[in-house]
């Protein structure tokens, strides 16, 4: 019983000593760092630009995929536009513009033949199939814009419609009605 009382007394004493010491340390005013001298702001100075991200050099597969991209101005749902162009600074990379956003994207051909344009910063993804394209936000998993059609896609769809009508006429079947 005396040992328990002794241990408890020692523990309380140590706790009080440490607590007082910690309190004394925390109660002391912290030294304030000296304020750095600021240069006067220049009027009309342009804000600093974010550092440009430099992409890796394009592989042969990427260069081949870039040749399969449908370039040009896309007409999308709700009268929106997407403009896809070759990046003038980095061969094999593509610029995708929608509203005020510009994405530098890497072309990749999927196993299905669709072309994916993968944003260098991982924010967006453009998927191109024969009949349409869509721009997706990869962070939220939502579509930014859908039902986008490039001039080349429109041309391919018209050719496919004409081919279907020709095949129907050759086989003697009536063309499918709209």
C-alpha positions as CSV (number, residue, x, y, z in Angstrom):
1,X,0.0,0.0,0.0
2,X,2.9,2.4,0.8
3,X,4.5,1.6,-2.5
4,X,1.3,2.5,-4.3
5,X,1.1,5.8,-2.4
6,X,4.8,6.5,-3.1
7,X,4.4,5.8,-6.8
8,X,1.3,7.9,-7.0
9,X,3.0,10.8,-5.2
10,X,6.1,10.6,-7.5
11,X,3.8,10.5,-10.6
12,X,1.9,13.5,-9.4
13,X,5.0,15.4,-8.6
14,X,6.6,14.6,-11.9
15,X,3.4,15.5,-13.7
16,X,3.2,18.8,-11.8
17,X,6.8,19.6,-12.5
18,X,6.5,18.7,-16.2
19,X,3.1,20.5,-16.5
20,X,4.6,23.7,-14.9
21,X,7.6,23.5,-17.1
22,X,5.5,23.0,-20.2
23,X,3.2,25.8,-19.1
24,X,6.1,28.1,-18.5
25,X,7.5,27.4,-21.9
26,X,4.2,27.9,-23.7
27,X,3.4,31.1,-21.7
28,X,6.7,32.7,-22.8
29,X,6.0,35.1,-25.7
30,X,7.3,33.7,-29.0
31,X,9.9,35.7,-30.8
32,X,8.4,37.4,-33.8
33,X,10.2,37.0,-37.0
34,X,11.4,40.2,-38.6
35,X,9.2,41.3,-41.4
36,X,10.9,40.9,-44.8
37,X,11.4,44.1,-46.6
38,X,8.9,44.2,-49.5
39,X,9.7,45.9,-52.7
40,X,7.1,48.4,-53.7
41,X,4.6,46.9,-56.2
42,X,4.9,48.2,-59.7
43,X,1.7,49.5,-61.2
44,X,0.5,47.7,-64.3
45,X,2.9,44.8,-63.7
46,X,1.6,41.5,-65.2
47,X,0.8,38.7,-62.7
48,X,3.4,35.9,-62.6
49,X,2.5,33.1,-64.9
50,X,2.4,29.5,-63.7
51,X,5.3,27.4,-64.8
52,X,4.6,25.7,-68.1
53,X,4.4,21.9,-67.8
54,X,6.8,20.3,-70.3
55,X,5.5,17.0,-71.7
56,X,7.6,13.9,-72.3
57,X,8.8,13.4,-75.8
58,X,6.1,11.6,-77.9
59,X,6.7,7.9,-78.6
60,X,6.1,6.4,-82.0
61,X,2.7,5.0,-80.8
62,X,1.7,8.5,-79.7
63,X,2.8,10.1,-83.0
64,X,0.8,7.4,-84.9
65,X,-2.2,8.1,-82.7
66,X,-1.9,11.9,-83.3
67,X,-2.4,11.1,-87.1
68,X,-5.8,9.5,-86.3
69,X,-7.1,12.5,-84.3
70,X,-10.0,14.4,-85.9
71,X,-8.7,18.0,-85.9
72,X,-10.8,21.1,-86.3
73,X,-13.7,22.9,-84.8
74,X,-16.3,20.6,-83.3
75,X,-20.0,21.5,-83.0
76,X,-21.4,20.1,-79.8
77,X,-24.7,19.9,-77.9
78,X,-26.2,23.2,-76.5
79,X,-24.4,25.2,-79.2
80,X,-21.0,24.6,-77.5
81,X,-17.7,24.4,-79.4
82,X,-14.5,22.4,-79.0
83,X,-11.4,23.2,-81.1
84,X,-8.8,20.5,-81.5
85,X,-5.4,21.5,-83.0
86,X,-1.9,20.2,-83.3
87,X,0.3,21.6,-80.5
88,X,2.8,23.8,-82.3
89,X,5.5,23.5,-79.7
90,X,5.5,19.7,-78.9
91,X,5.1,17.2,-81.8
92,X,2.6,14.4,-81.1
93,X,0.7,16.5,-78.5
94,X,-2.7,18.0,-79.1
95,X,-4.4,21.2,-77.8
96,X,-8.1,20.9,-76.9
97,X,-9.9,24.2,-76.4
98,X,-13.4,24.5,-74.8
99,X,-14.8,27.7,-73.4
100,X,-11.9,29.3,-71.6
101,X,-10.0,26.1,-70.9
102,X,-7.1,24.8,-73.0
103,X,-5.9,21.3,-72.3
104,X,-2.6,19.8,-73.7
105,X,-3.5,16.2,-74.4
106,X,-1.7,13.0,-75.4
107,X,-3.4,11.0,-78.1
108,X,-3.8,7.2,-77.4
109,X,-5.5,4.7,-79.7
110,X,-7.5,2.2,-77.6
111,X,-8.0,-1.5,-78.4
112,X,-11.5,-0.7,-79.8
113,X,-10.0,1.8,-82.3
114,X,-11.4,4.9,-80.5
115,X,-8.9,7.7,-79.9
116,X,-8.5,9.0,-76.4
117,X,-6.9,12.4,-75.8
118,X,-5.5,12.3,-72.2
119,X,-4.9,15.6,-70.5
120,X,-1.3,16.1,-69.4
121,X,-2.5,17.5,-66.0
122,X,-5.1,14.7,-65.5
123,X,-8.1,17.0,-65.5
124,X,-9.9,16.0,-68.7
125,X,-10.3,13.3,-71.3
126,X,-11.6,13.6,-74.8
127,X,-12.9,10.4,-76.4
128,X,-13.3,10.3,-80.2
129,X,-15.3,7.6,-82.0
130,X,-16.5,7.6,-85.6
131,X,-19.8,9.2,-85.0
132,X,-19.1,11.7,-82.1
133,X,-16.8,12.9,-79.4
134,X,-17.1,13.9,-75.8
135,X,-15.0,15.8,-73.3
136,X,-15.0,14.5,-69.8
137,X,-13.8,15.8,-66.4
138,X,-11.8,13.0,-65.0
139,X,-11.7,14.4,-61.5
140,X,-15.5,14.5,-61.1
141,X,-16.4,11.8,-63.6
142,X,-18.8,14.0,-65.4
143,X,-19.2,15.1,-69.0
144,X,-18.1,18.6,-69.8
145,X,-19.6,18.5,-73.2
146,X,-21.1,15.7,-75.3
147,X,-22.3,15.0,-78.9
148,X,-19.4,16.9,-80.5
149,X,-18.9,16.3,-84.2
150,X,-15.9,17.4,-86.2
151,X,-16.1,18.1,-89.9
152,X,-14.3,14.8,-90.6
153,X,-16.8,12.8,-88.4
154,X,-19.7,14.5,-90.2
155,X,-18.1,13.5,-93.5
156,X,-17.7,9.8,-92.4
157,X,-21.3,9.6,-91.1
158,X,-22.6,11.0,-94.4
159,X,-20.5,8.4,-96.3
160,X,-21.8,5.6,-94.1
161,X,-25.4,6.7,-94.7
162,X,-24.8,6.7,-98.4
163,X,-23.1,3.3,-98.3
164,X,-26.1,1.9,-96.3
165,X,-28.5,3.3,-98.8
166,X,-26.5,1.8,-101.7
167,X,-26.3,-1.6,-100.1
168,X,-30.0,-1.6,-99.5
169,X,-30.7,-0.7,-103.1
170,X,-28.3,-3.4,-104.4
171,X,-29.9,-6.1,-102.2
172,X,-33.4,-5.1,-103.3
173,X,-34.5,-4.0,-99.9
174,X,-36.1,-0.7,-99.2
175,X,-33.9,1.9,-97.6
176,X,-34.5,2.3,-93.9
177,X,-36.8,5.3,-93.2
178,X,-35.9,8.0,-90.7
